[in-house]
Amino acid sequence: MVSGWTADDQATTILNGITGWGKDSLDDINLNMDVMSGIAGGSYAEIVRNKKTGTLINLKPLNPGNMTNVINQQGMLTGFEQMAPIRKGGVIQNVMNVLFKRKVIQTFKPEEIFHLPNNRLGDEVHGRSDIEVLEKSITADNQSFDNMSKIQNFQAKPFILFKMKTDNEADIAAFKTKITAMRKTGDDMFIPDDENVLSWEVVTVNPSSILMEWRADIRSEIYRTIGLPQIIPGQSGGGTESDSKVIAKAYELMVKQKQLRYETQFFNQIGLKITLNTPSLMDDLLAKDEAKDGNGAFNVQPNEMQTEKGR
């Protein structure tokens, strides 16, 4: 959605004039709609037109958390309602938010809102948030990150069990103060070489390969769930270069499908035809590979094929 767009001269003139909330371009609005659709399950933008001519004047993105779809008994969309924002405050305000229904501050006809539901299925009136699908994996990833942070901290600053041959609280407190200061500054400390006075034991925690594999599996699950290959954000997928190129090519097809849906909805709801630009770097890379291996290296000639008897 961030690779630009093209349209005919008339549509381009109109779309170049929209400013969203005041500083947006159409690229900003397209990205906003796409991102919010995935996060909130649906994105909304007010379609502002010239009342006399019907010409598009502006597309103003709205907070999906304040929007409600109005559906009739037949399950058809009849409009939208914009609710008053939820007030943030203390306990009393939170109770009021629960007890009192939010006020409708504005209503819209279906043709006055550009709406993109995310992964809407069957007769659902709302789309589905990607966050809900990822919640379990994100929680597991956060737990895994915290666990690995603790392990790494123990590697840099190991846990030491000091065993003092005394039960004098004053002596223990004084020794604890010295040890704490020493470990914080990294200074040397001199103590008697006498196990009858003091002994210690370093408790080490070594990261297991299972933990590392588990963390990698969680990240892989997150990427698979949202349909994003790990190589796109720069994370190695663990395969060969050829594998990565095939995966990137497949992802490019998914992007084209998503862009086609956006273009169709943009035309159906707004009435202007746009074409979103699709990066095609993989075609160039695959062509370079074939040229590097020799022209026609991927083509098999009849005389190069062999058959075996009995098969």
C-alpha positions in Angstrom: 0.0 0.0 0.0 3.0 2.3 0.2 4.4 1.8 -3.3 2.3 4.6 -4.9 -0.6 4.6 -7.2 -1.7 5.7 -10.7 -5.0 6.9 -12.1 -6.4 8.9 -15.1 -5.8 12.6 -15.2 -9.1 13.6 -13.8 -9.0 11.1 -10.9 -5.4 12.1 -10.2 -6.3 15.8 -9.9 -9.1 15.0 -7.4 -7.0 12.5 -5.4 -4.0 14.8 -5.2 -6.3 17.4 -3.5 -7.4 15.3 -0.5 -5.6 15.9 2.8 -7.2 13.5 5.2 -7.0 15.1 8.7 -5.1 18.0 7.2 -1.6 16.7 6.4 -2.3 13.3 4.7 -1.7 12.3 1.1 -3.6 9.4 -0.6 -0.6 7.1 0.2 -0.9 8.0 3.9 -4.6 7.3 3.8 -4.2 4.0 2.0 -1.6 2.8 4.5 -3.7 4.0 7.4 -6.8 2.1 6.1 -4.8 -1.1 5.6 -3.0 -1.0 8.9 -6.1 -0.2 11.0 -8.1 -2.8 9.2 -5.7 -5.5 10.4 -5.4 -4.1 14.0 -9.1 -3.2 14.7 -10.8 -5.7 12.3 -12.0 -2.8 10.1 -11.1 0.7 9.1 -13.2 3.7 8.4 -12.8 7.0 6.5 -15.4 9.7 6.0 -16.2 10.4 2.4 -16.6 14.2 2.0 -18.1 15.3 -1.3 -19.2 18.6 -2.9 -22.9 18.7 -2.0 -23.8 20.2 -5.5 -21.6 18.2 -7.8 -20.9 15.1 -5.7 -17.1 15.4 -6.5 -14.8 13.9 -3.9 -13.3 16.6 -1.7 -11.6 14.6 1.1 -11.2 11.2 2.8 -10.9 11.6 6.5 -9.8 8.5 8.5 -11.8 7.8 11.6 -11.1 5.9 14.8 -12.5 2.4 14.3 -13.0 2.2 18.1 -15.7 4.8 17.9 -17.5 3.4 14.9 -20.5 1.1 14.9 -22.1 -0.7 11.9 -25.9 -0.4 11.8 -27.5 -3.5 10.5 -31.2 -4.2 9.8 -33.1 -7.4 10.6 -32.3 -8.7 7.1 -28.6 -8.4 7.9 -28.0 -5.6 5.5 -25.9 -2.5 6.3 -28.0 0.6 6.7 -25.5 3.1 8.0 -22.8 3.9 10.5 -22.7 5.6 13.9 -19.8 7.5 15.4 -19.8 7.2 19.2 -18.4 9.7 21.7 -14.8 8.7 22.7 -14.3 6.7 25.9 -13.1 9.0 28.6 -10.0 8.0 30.5 -9.8 8.5 34.2 -9.9 6.9 37.6 -12.2 4.2 39.1 -15.3 6.4 39.0 -14.9 7.2 35.3 -14.3 3.6 34.5 -17.5 2.6 36.3 -19.4 5.3 34.4 -18.0 4.0 31.1 -19.5 0.6 31.9 -22.9 1.8 33.3 -23.7 4.5 30.8 -24.2 3.9 27.1 -21.9 5.9 24.9 -23.5 8.8 23.1 -23.9 8.8 19.3 -22.4 12.0 18.1 -22.9 11.5 14.4 -24.6 9.1 11.9 -23.6 8.3 8.4 -25.3 6.8 5.4 -23.5 3.7 3.9 -22.2 5.8 0.9 -20.7 8.4 3.3 -18.1 6.0 4.8 -15.2 4.2 3.1 -15.2 0.9 5.1 -12.7 -2.0 4.8 -13.5 -5.0 7.1 -10.7 -7.4 7.7 -11.3 -11.1 7.0 -15.0 -10.9 7.4 -16.6 -14.4 7.2 -20.1 -15.5 6.5 -22.8 -13.1 7.7 -20.5 -11.4 10.3 -21.2 -7.6 10.5 -17.6 -6.9 11.5 -14.2 -7.9 10.4 -11.7 -9.8 12.5 -8.6 -8.3 14.2 -5.3 -9.9 13.5 -4.3 -9.0 17.1 -7.0 -11.4 18.5 -5.6 -14.2 16.4 -2.0 -13.4 17.5 -2.8 -12.8 21.2 -1.7 -16.2 22.4 1.5 -16.2 20.3 2.4 -12.6 21.3 1.9 -13.5 25.0 4.1 -16.6 24.6 6.8 -14.5 22.7 6.8 -11.9 25.5 7.2 -14.7 28.2 10.0 -16.2 26.2 11.7 -12.9 25.8 11.5 -12.2 29.6 12.9 -15.7 30.3 15.8 -15.2 27.9 16.5 -11.8 29.4 16.8 -13.3 32.9 19.1 -16.1 31.6 21.3 -13.6 29.8 21.4 -11.4 33.0 22.5 -14.5 35.0 25.3 -15.0 32.4 26.6 -11.5 32.8 25.9 -11.3 36.5 25.7 -14.8 38.0 23.8 -15.6 41.1 26.2 -16.3 44.0 25.2 -18.1 47.1 27.4 -16.9 50.0 27.7 -19.2 53.0 28.9 -17.3 56.2 30.0 -19.2 59.3 28.1 -16.8 61.5 24.6 -16.0 62.5 25.5 -12.5 63.7 23.0 -10.2 61.9 25.3 -7.2 62.1 28.2 -9.1 60.5 25.9 -10.5 57.8 24.5 -7.0 57.0 27.9 -5.5 56.8 29.2 -8.2 54.5 26.1 -7.9 52.3 26.6 -4.2 51.9 30.2 -4.7 50.8 29.3 -7.4 48.3 26.5 -5.4 46.8 28.7 -2.3 46.4 31.5 -4.5 44.9 29.3 -6.2 42.3 27.7 -2.9 41.3 31.1 -1.1 40.7 33.1 -4.2 39.7 35.9 -3.4 42.2 38.1 -6.1 43.8 37.4 -7.3 47.3 39.8 -9.0 49.7 38.7 -11.6 52.2 40.5 -14.2 54.3 41.2 -17.5 52.6 39.4 -19.6 55.2 36.4 -21.8 54.4 35.6 -21.8 58.1 34.8 -18.1 57.8 33.2 -17.9 54.3 32.4 -20.1 51.3 30.4 -19.5 48.2 28.8 -21.2 45.3 28.1 -19.8 41.8 24.7 -20.8 40.5 24.9 -21.0 36.7 21.9 -21.1 34.4 22.7 -22.2 30.9 20.3 -21.5 28.1 18.9 -24.8 26.7 18.7 -25.3 22.9 15.1 -26.2 23.5 14.4 -22.7 24.7 16.1 -21.2 21.6 14.1 -23.5 19.3 10.9 -22.7 21.1 11.5 -18.9 20.7 12.2 -19.4 17.0 9.0 -21.5 16.6 6.9 -18.7 18.3 8.3 -16.1 15.9 7.6 -18.4 12.9 4.1 -19.0 14.1 3.5 -15.2 14.3 4.8 -14.7 10.8 2.8 -17.6 9.4 -0.4 -16.4 11.0 -0.2 -12.9 9.4 1.0 -14.3 6.1 4.3 -12.5 6.2 7.5 -14.4 5.3 10.3 -13.8 7.7 12.6 -12.8 4.9 10.5 -9.7 4.2 11.4 -7.8 7.5 14.9 -9.1 7.2 14.6 -12.2 9.4 16.3 -15.3 8.0 13.8 -18.1 7.3 16.5 -20.8 7.6 16.3 -21.9 4.0 18.6 -21.4 0.9 18.7 -18.4 -1.3 16.6 -20.1 -3.8 14.0 -21.0 -1.2 13.9 -17.3 -0.1 13.3 -16.2 -3.6 10.4 -18.6 -4.2 8.8 -17.5 -0.9 9.2 -13.8 -1.8 7.6 -14.5 -5.2 4.7 -16.2 -3.5 4.3 -13.3 -1.1 4.3 -10.9 -4.0 1.3 -12.7 -5.4 -0.5 -12.3 -2.0 0.2 -8.6 -2.1 -1.2 -8.3 -5.6 -4.4 -10.1 -4.5 -4.7 -7.7 -1.5 -4.1 -4.7 -3.7 -6.7 -5.9 -6.2 -9.3 -6.1 -3.4 -8.4 -2.6 -2.2 -8.7 -1.2 -5.7 -12.1 -2.9 -6.2 -13.4 -1.5 -2.9 -12.0 1.9 -3.6 -13.9 2.1 -7.0 -17.1 0.5 -5.6 -17.3 2.9 -2.6 -15.7 6.1 -3.8 -16.2 5.8 -7.6 -12.7 6.5 -8.7 -10.4 3.9 -10.3 -6.8 3.7 -9.0 -4.1 1.2 -9.7 -1.7 0.5 -6.8 1.9 -0.1 -7.9 3.4 -3.5 -7.0 7.1 -3.9 -6.6 8.4 -6.7 -8.9 12.0 -7.1 -7.7 11.8 -10.9 -7.7 11.2 -11.0 -11.5 14.4 -9.1 -12.0 16.3 -11.3 -9.6 15.1 -14.5 -11.1 16.0 -13.2 -14.6 19.5 -12.3 -13.4 19.9 -15.8 -12.0 18.9 -17.4 -15.3 21.3 -15.1 -17.2 24.1 -15.9 -14.7 23.5 -19.6 -15.3 23.5 -19.1 -19.0 20.7 -18.2 -21.4 18.2 -21.0 -21.6 19.9 -22.9 -18.7 16.5 -23.7 -17.3 15.2 -25.1 -20.6 15.5 -28.8 -21.1 16.1 -30.1 -24.7 14.6 -33.4 -25.9 18.1 -34.9 -26.5 19.0 -34.2 -22.9 16.3 -36.5 -21.5 17.0 -40.1 -20.9 14.6 -43.0 -20.2 15.3 -46.2 -18.4 14.0 -49.6 -19.5 11.3 -51.2 -17.4 9.9 -47.8 -16.3 
